[in-house]
Amino acid sequence: QVQLQESGPGLVKASQTLSLTCAVSGGSITTNGYGWNWIRQPPGKGLEWIGFIHNTGTTDYSPSLKSRTSISMDTSKNQFALQLRSVTPEDTAVYCCTGGLGEWGQGTQVTVSS
């Protein structure tokens, strides 16, 4: 069974870049057909899809975040990463990685300070 674990700073200053990593265990991120997502939930709001990377490396992003988002994968470490540039306090949220056959990481709180 695939397991996912997010890691990264819990506090980021406004205008800087938020960088998170999702380590995958129990399976390879290059498994044919697998895709890997980043999702977030701001306080008091619903889930928001951020973006996706396919096992082939193809990416897709939410239109509202596309200009500030990059998702990449490191096959040597079996992990994928999120970069969100020029953050504001509105980017404060619990960030989760998902993928494989529908597995979720536990999520990590990221607060953007003004």
N, C-alpha and C positions, 0 to 999 in steps of 0.2 A: 504494500500500500504506500502510495506516495505521501510524503509529509513535506510541509512547507514552513519555513521560519523566516520572518522578516527581521531585519536589523538595520540600524542607522540612528542618527542623532534624534533625540526627542525634542530638541529646541533649535529652531532656525531663525535667524534674523531676517526681517523684511528686506526684500530686494536680492537676497542671496539665493543659492540653489539648494533645493531639498534633494538629498540623495539617499535612496533606500536600496537594500539588497534583499532578495528572496532566495534562500538556500533550499535546494530541493534534495530530498533523500528518498530512498526506496524506489527510485526510477530515474531514467535519464531524461533530461529536458529535450533531447533530440529524438525521443521516441516518435515514430511516424504518427502524424495526426494529432499530436498533443499541442495545445496552445496554453499560453500563460498570461494572466491578466493582473492588472493593478486596479483596485477599487478603493474608494474612500468613503467615509461617513462623517461629515461635519457635525458638530454638536447640535442636537435638536433637529437634524435633517435626515433625509433618507440616503440610501446608498447611491453613489455616483461612480459610474464606470470611467476610468481614466484612459486605459489603453490596453493593448494586447500585442504579444509577440508569438508567432507561430514557431513550431520546431524548426522550420526552415530559415527562420530569421526575419520573415516578413512581419511588418508592424502595421498597426492601425490605431488611431487615437480618437478620443472624443473631440468633436469639432470645437467645442468651447475651450479645450485645453491644448489643442494640437500645436499651437504656436510656441508653447512653453515646455512641451513634454518630449522626452526621449526615453525609449525602452530598449534595452540591449541585453544580450545574453553572453555569458562566459561559459563555454562548454567545458573548458578545462577544470572549472570549479563547480560545474553543474548548478549554476545559479543565474538568475536574471535580475536586472536592476532598473530602477526608475530614477530619472532626473527630472525635476520640475523647477524651471528657472523663474527668476524674478518673482519670488513668492510674496504674498501679502497675508495679513492676518486672516483673510477669508479662506486661505488654504489650510488653516488649522483643522485637523481631522484625525480620525483613526484610519490608518492606511493598511490595507490587506492585500496579500497576493493570493491568487487562486490559480488552479490549473489541474493538469493531469486528467483524472476522471471526475473532476468536480471537487477536489480537495481545497481547503482553505487554510491559510496560516491563521495564527491567533490574533493577528493585527498588532499594530504599533501606533501609539499616540504621537503625533507630531504637532507641536505648537509653534506658530510663527509669531514672534514678538515684533512689535512696531518700534 
